């Protein structure tokens, strides 16, 4: 069965305050439990968002959630926690960490923008990868969000060609194994599989 491809233009994104109120996130795609407010934090299953970090400060407590994060604009982000630092200094290098760790951001080179993939670890298995142009990525059954944070991205999902304008995303709902290939442009691929 062919995957279902749904364009996600920026006008479909939703602005939402951080859980701790320290900033605002632009939600690209998300899922919540039935009856939960999709604009809130209670009942969140998973969320892919983009946010700017313009000043050092504490991160929200997201106990019970797995986080994957990558810098997409700027460089030099470090997260300081009780176990040492989490190194996000280089762009387009996703890092995984526990959302319940108390962390404070440090900006070594000025403000940055990041992409966050957050998911309830009891309900989802997630990954955040940077596709290499021309190399195929095997997609299993699940929801996959291909985000073009800057330049336009084009490629193929199975037999279907796609083109994603800069700043847009493409949702891929797959019920079986398939292959995704990015042919041009820099993207981030969020992989969400319900347990």
C-alpha positions in Angstrom: 0.0 0.0 0.0 1.4 3.4 -1.0 2.0 5.9 1.8 -0.3 8.9 2.1 1.5 12.2 1.6 0.0 15.4 3.0 1.6 18.8 2.5 2.0 20.9 5.7 2.3 24.6 4.7 3.4 27.1 7.3 -0.1 28.5 7.7 -1.1 25.1 9.2 1.5 25.5 11.9 0.4 26.6 15.4 2.2 29.0 17.8 2.2 27.8 21.4 4.0 29.0 24.5 6.7 26.8 26.0 5.5 24.8 29.0 7.5 27.0 31.3 6.4 30.2 29.5 10.0 31.1 28.5 9.3 31.3 24.8 7.1 30.3 21.9 7.2 27.2 19.7 5.9 26.9 16.2 4.3 23.4 16.1 4.7 21.8 12.7 2.8 18.6 13.5 1.5 16.9 16.6 -0.9 14.3 18.1 -2.8 14.4 21.4 -5.0 12.0 23.3 -8.7 12.1 22.5 -10.4 15.1 24.2 -7.1 16.9 25.0 -6.5 20.5 23.9 -4.0 20.2 21.0 -2.7 23.7 21.9 -1.9 22.6 25.4 0.7 20.3 27.0 -1.7 17.9 28.9 -2.4 14.8 26.8 0.4 15.4 24.3 1.4 12.2 22.5 4.1 13.7 20.2 5.0 17.0 18.8 7.4 18.3 16.2 8.2 22.0 16.5 10.6 24.8 15.7 11.7 27.4 18.2 14.1 30.2 18.7 16.4 30.3 21.8 17.5 33.9 22.1 18.7 34.0 25.7 20.1 31.4 28.2 17.5 29.9 30.5 15.9 26.7 32.0 14.2 24.1 29.8 10.7 23.0 30.5 10.2 19.9 32.6 8.9 17.2 30.3 9.2 14.2 32.6 8.0 11.0 30.8 8.9 12.4 27.4 11.8 11.6 25.1 13.3 14.6 23.3 15.3 14.8 20.1 16.7 18.2 19.2 18.8 19.7 16.4 20.0 23.3 15.8 18.9 24.5 12.3 20.0 28.2 12.5 23.2 29.4 14.2 25.5 27.3 16.4 27.0 27.0 19.8 24.0 25.6 21.9 24.9 23.7 25.0 22.5 22.3 27.6 23.9 22.1 31.1 22.5 19.5 33.4 23.3 17.4 36.5 25.1 14.8 34.4 27.2 17.3 32.5 26.6 19.1 29.2 24.5 18.0 26.2 26.4 19.2 23.1 24.3 20.8 20.4 27.0 23.2 19.2 26.9 22.0 15.5 23.9 22.4 13.3 21.9 19.5 11.8 23.3 17.0 14.4 20.2 15.7 16.3 20.8 14.8 20.0 18.5 12.6 22.1 17.9 13.2 25.8 15.3 12.6 28.6 12.8 15.4 28.8 12.7 15.1 32.6 16.4 16.1 33.1 16.7 19.6 34.6 18.6 21.6 31.9 19.7 25.2 31.4 20.6 26.4 27.9 23.9 28.1 27.2 24.5 30.1 24.0 28.2 30.2 23.1 27.6 32.0 19.7 24.4 34.0 20.0 20.8 33.0 19.4 19.9 29.8 17.6 16.8 28.1 16.2 16.1 24.5 16.9 13.8 21.7 15.8 12.4 19.6 18.6 10.7 16.2 18.4 9.0 15.3 21.7 7.1 12.1 22.5 5.5 10.2 25.4 8.0 7.4 25.6 5.3 5.0 26.9 3.3 5.5 23.6 5.9 6.2 20.9 9.3 5.3 19.6 10.8 8.3 17.8 13.9 9.3 15.8 15.1 12.5 14.1 17.5 12.1 11.2 19.1 14.3 8.6 18.8 12.6 5.2 21.9 12.5 3.0 21.1 13.5 -0.6 20.8 10.4 -2.8 20.8 7.9 0.0 17.5 6.0 0.6 16.0 5.8 4.1 13.8 2.8 4.9 10.5 4.0 6.4 8.5 1.5 8.5 4.9 1.8 9.3 4.2 5.0 11.2 4.0 8.8 10.8 7.0 10.6 9.3 7.4 14.3 8.9 9.9 15.6 6.4 10.7 19.3 7.2 12.5 21.7 5.0 13.7 24.4 7.5 15.4 26.6 4.9 15.8 25.7 1.3 13.4 23.8 -0.9 13.7 20.0 -0.8 12.8 17.4 -3.4 12.9 13.7 -3.6 10.9 10.5 -3.9 8.7 8.5 -1.5 8.3 5.1 -3.0 7.1 5.8 -6.6 5.9 9.3 -5.8 8.0 12.4 -6.5 7.7 15.4 -4.1 8.9 18.9 -3.8 8.7 20.8 -0.5 9.1 24.6 -0.5 11.5 26.1 2.1 9.7 26.4 5.4 7.1 23.8 4.6 6.8 20.1 5.7 5.4 16.9 4.3 3.6 14.3 6.4 4.0 10.7 5.3 1.6 8.2 6.8 2.9 4.7 6.0 1.2 1.4 6.7 4.1 -0.7 5.4 7.8 -0.6 4.6 8.8 2.0 2.0 11.8 4.0 0.8 12.4 7.7 1.1 15.1 9.5 -0.9 15.9 13.2 -0.7 17.5 14.2 -4.0 18.2 17.9 -3.2 18.0 20.3 -0.3 18.6 19.9 3.5 15.8 18.4 5.5 15.0 16.9 8.9 13.0 13.7 9.0 10.9 13.0 12.2 10.0 9.3 12.6 7.1 8.5 15.0 5.9 4.9 15.6 3.2 4.2 18.1 4.0 1.3 20.4 
